[in-house]
Amino acid sequence: MSAVNLTRLSRHPLHVTVLDDRGSVGRGIAYGVRRPEYLLNVAARNMSALPDEPDHFLQWLHTRAEFEQTPDVELRERFIPRQIYGDYLRSIVAHHLQSPGELTLATAQFVTGTAVDVEPARAGCLVHLADRSVLPADRVVLATGNEPPAPLPGSADLTDHPAWIGDPWDVWETRLPPSDGDIVILGTGLSAVDAVVTLRELGWLGRIHAVSRHGWFPHAHFRGIDYPEFPPPGVDLAELGLRELQSLVAEHCSALHERNENPAIIVDKLRPHTQRIWAGFTDDEKVAFAKETAARWNVFRHRIAPVIHAQVTGSRLTGQLGVHAAGIARVSAAGRNRVDVELDDGATLTGDLVINATGPSTRLSATRSALLQNLLRRGAVASDAVDMGVRIDADHTVVDAAGERSPWLLAVGPMLRGTYWETVAVPELRFQARRVAETVLGATHDERGEVAPQLEYMI
Ligand SMILES: Cc1cc2nc3c(=O)[nH]c(=O)nc-3n(C[C@H](O)[C@H](O)[C@H](O)COP(=O)(O)OP(=O)(O)OC[C@H]3O[C@@H](n4cnc5c(N)ncnc54)[C@H](O)[C@@H]3O)c2cc1C
């Protein structure tokens, strides 16, 4: 979407290259074609990819045969299959980047490959690819998305083990054990939900064990009530600090409990303020929140479609899905075809298939991306104050290890967790994608005016 915004907004000749290692530009990991049963976890009304056209996704949906007759009031609240959202993004790519029309001054190209480094050059920089080819660029936008889950103690020895899946977004459904087997899912968040839903869809009848420290699955979306009492009038949530904010939230959650209402309403009321609150926290408060409160926050914040929630609940009610609240101490091979998961409460679960669905790794200094490792090593990017992502300025320009604004690097998306906290879902990302494009275009125009075609490379 950053590339799309560049071409939409450019008033000057511009060349955009979208470099992606998966090929199908727009789908990324979230909106791939792999499994049709996955639904968006945000209602259609809030999934426009364009911040200046809030109904863009709804209008696009109405052009599809299956939704053409669906009343708008109903379509707005639907949780659409993620594959279809991928179709939507692909159609935007096709419209704006592949056949942009005569009025657009920008041109675009797509390169399938893996970036491993970006180095300064005499003018601009050079993007190095794993196949040793090189792309020159004036600006580079890092948009590499979520990292795979962090390794677990012992998992390095399991890389080639047939019962170990280190990344839940890899294809694992072709490796299912027989129906009297056991599958252990490590984690109870959104990727664990995907795994349960797929196992149901495939009619797999064996036992599923899900493990996480707290054992909480995400909650379902619900229709809230009007609750004007929060935030209390005259209170600036961003100035409270973590502890005072937590006690205010606790107070209002119990007030809602007493009214027999869902306390998650408070999370919704916090949403418009989240980024400002996060920016107002000290570094210690950010670390404390991530350690102590984030898991609880996530179950209320990352809610899922009621129909998906019903499937997970169904599996729990029938006893197929058992949930274990414990930490994961170690994973190890149990012979050639099974994997043991030792829990910190002393129990051991043995799986014919064990899936690491503990969520994306969020420690930049431990990144497994060769690109980010190389950029970090040379100081071209630096960790933010809490090491959750890369350090940027307000306009998304990367701030390097020397504290200087990078002349050619910008960043967008999940790698900005330390800066924004909320930086994974479309409702936030669409603004970032536009902001990045504005920065690139502003900088380009200020420095160079209307000169020969500019080169811009997107990663
Ligand atoms: C499973 C899942 C479901 C989600 N569901 C929803 C939802 O329902 N609603 C919602 O609002 N949000 C959802 N999200 C969150 C959000 O929409 C995605 O995280 C978002 O797609 C992130 O976009 P991105 O472009 O930053 O990263 P991605 O979409 O992950 O794209 C990054 C791309 O860069 C490629 N790449 C990475 N490194 C390199 C490299 N070195 N060289 C070349 N290419 C590279 C990756 O392979 C990938 O194709 C979901 C996320 C996931 C993971």
The ligand as a Tripos MOL2 file, in Angstrom:
@<TRIPOS>MOLECULE
LIG
   53    58     1     0     0
SMALL
NO_CHARGES

@<TRIPOS>ATOM
      1 C1         -2.1920  -14.5590    9.9090 C.3       1 LIG1
      2 C2         -2.5300  -13.0900    9.9930 C.ar      1 LIG1
      3 C3         -3.8480  -12.6550    9.9520 C.ar      1 LIG1
      4 C4         -4.1660  -11.2910   10.0280 C.ar      1 LIG1
      5 N1         -5.4670  -10.8910    9.9830 N.ar      1 LIG1
      6 C5         -5.7700   -9.5780   10.0230 C.ar      1 LIG1
      7 C6         -7.1200   -9.1090    9.9290 C.ar      1 LIG1
      8 O1         -8.0460   -9.9100    9.8560 O.2       1 LIG1
      9 N2         -7.3650   -7.7700    9.9540 N.ar      1 LIG1
     10 C7         -6.3420   -6.8710   10.0780 C.ar      1 LIG1
     11 O2         -6.5990   -5.6660   10.0880 O.2       1 LIG1
     12 N3         -5.0650   -7.2790   10.1880 N.ar      1 LIG1
     13 C8         -4.7650   -8.6020   10.1470 C.ar      1 LIG1
     14 N4         -3.4700   -9.0100   10.2380 N.ar      1 LIG1
     15 C9         -2.4230   -7.9970   10.4390 C.3       1 LIG1
     16 C10        -1.9790   -7.2340    9.2060 C.3       1 LIG1
     17 O3         -2.9420   -6.9810    8.2500 O.3       1 LIG1
     18 C11        -0.7580   -7.8400    8.5930 C.3       1 LIG1
     19 O4          0.2070   -8.0420    9.5600 O.3       1 LIG1
     20 C12        -0.2930   -6.9330    7.4700 C.3       1 LIG1
     21 O5         -0.6310   -7.6320    6.3350 O.3       1 LIG1
     22 C13         1.1450   -6.5470    7.5330 C.3       1 LIG1
     23 O6          1.4850   -6.0460    6.2640 O.3       1 LIG1
     24 P1          2.9640   -5.8390    5.8220 P.3       1 LIG1
     25 O7          2.9140   -5.4530    4.3940 O.co2     1 LIG1
     26 O8          3.6470   -4.9430    6.7900 O.co2     1 LIG1
     27 O9          3.6390   -7.2680    6.0050 O.3       1 LIG1
     28 P2          3.3450   -8.6210    5.1860 P.3       1 LIG1
     29 O10         1.9650   -8.6620    4.6760 O.co2     1 LIG1
     30 O11         3.8090   -9.7300    6.0580 O.co2     1 LIG1
     31 O12         4.3100   -8.4570    3.9370 O.3       1 LIG1
     32 C14         5.7080   -8.4440    4.0610 C.3       1 LIG1
     33 C15         6.2610   -9.1310    2.8430 C.3       1 LIG1
     34 O13         7.6560   -8.8890    2.7910 O.3       1 LIG1
     35 C16         8.2860  -10.1110    2.4680 C.3       1 LIG1
     36 N5          9.6730  -10.0080    2.9390 N.ar      1 LIG1
     37 C17        10.1200  -10.0140    4.2210 C.ar      1 LIG1
     38 N6         11.4490   -9.8880    4.2450 N.ar      1 LIG1
     39 C18        11.8580   -9.7900    2.9590 C.ar      1 LIG1
     40 C19        13.1320   -9.6300    2.3510 C.ar      1 LIG1
     41 N7         14.2640   -9.5490    3.0610 N.pl3     1 LIG1
     42 N8         13.1860   -9.5560    0.9940 N.ar      1 LIG1
     43 C20        12.0480   -9.6290    0.2460 C.ar      1 LIG1
     44 N9         10.8120   -9.7760    0.7830 N.ar      1 LIG1
     45 C21        10.7330   -9.8510    2.1230 C.ar      1 LIG1
     46 C22         7.4540  -11.1590    3.1670 C.3       1 LIG1
     47 O14         7.6610  -12.4560    2.6480 O.3       1 LIG1
     48 C23         6.0620  -10.6400    2.8950 C.3       1 LIG1
     49 O15         5.5760  -11.0920    1.6420 O.3       1 LIG1
     50 C24        -3.1360  -10.3660   10.1630 C.ar      1 LIG1
     51 C25        -1.8020  -10.8050   10.2020 C.ar      1 LIG1
     52 C26        -1.4950  -12.1460   10.1160 C.ar      1 LIG1
     53 C27        -0.0560  -12.5580   10.1440 C.3       1 LIG1
@<TRIPOS>BOND
     1     1     2 1
     2     2     3 ar
     3     2    52 ar
     4     3     4 ar
     5     4     5 ar
     6     4    50 ar
     7     5     6 ar
     8     6     7 ar
     9     6    13 1
    10     7     8 2
    11     7     9 ar
    12     9    10 ar
    13    10    11 2
    14    10    12 ar
    15    12    13 ar
    16    13    14 ar
    17    14    15 1
    18    14    50 ar
    19    15    16 1
    20    16    17 1
    21    16    18 1
    22    18    19 1
    23    18    20 1
    24    20    21 1
    25    20    22 1
    26    22    23 1
    27    23    24 1
    28    24    25 2
    29    24    26 1
    30    24    27 1
    31    27    28 1
    32    28    29 2
    33    28    30 1
    34    28    31 1
    35    31    32 1
    36    32    33 1
    37    33    34 1
    38    33    48 1
    39    34    35 1
    40    35    36 1
    41    35    46 1
    42    36    37 ar
    43    36    45 ar
    44    37    38 ar
    45    38    39 ar
    46    39    40 ar
    47    39    45 ar
    48    40    41 1
    49    40    42 ar
    50    42    43 ar
    51    43    44 ar
    52    44    45 ar
    53    46    47 1
    54    46    48 1
    55    48    49 1
    56    50    51 ar
    57    51    52 ar
    58    52    53 1
@<TRIPOS>SUBSTRUCTURE
     1 LIG1         1 GROUP 0 **** ****
